[in-house]
Amino acid sequence: MANVRDGLRRLTHRPNVLPEAVGVVWALVMAWVLFVGARDHHPVFSSHLECGTDPQEILGTRDVLEKSTLRFIIDAHCTNARYVSDERIELRYVGTKVDVELRKLDIGGATYYAIDSVGGATAP
């Protein structure tokens, strides 16, 4: 019982325990945030006017997509897509022009687009 009393007296003589504990917890949280941030390795855009991902990786040459889905995928990865016609989209990736050639399909009264080639790569 005397040991408990002595321990409580020592704690009451240290009024800065709570601010010190909050400071330590804050430092640990910030160290964790920096650790997680350092592990997250995303390639940096070469330019804000280009695609951040290789168009051949995001668009498969055998894909058949609706117009809105195709536009959503391209706009999510490329900031400056030029829709030249219904059957051609012009993109830029790592300083070079990448053409996406499409074929318009009417399936069940709805319009879909088949991707024929991406940057010259065609379906096997």
Secondary structure, DSSP 8 states (H G I E B T S, - for coil): -HHHHHHHHHHHT-TTHHHHHHHHHHHHHHHHHHHHHHH------S-TTSBSS-HHHHS-TT-EEEHHHHHHHHHHHBSS-EEEETTEEEEEETTEEEEEEEEEEEETTEEEEEEEEETTEE--
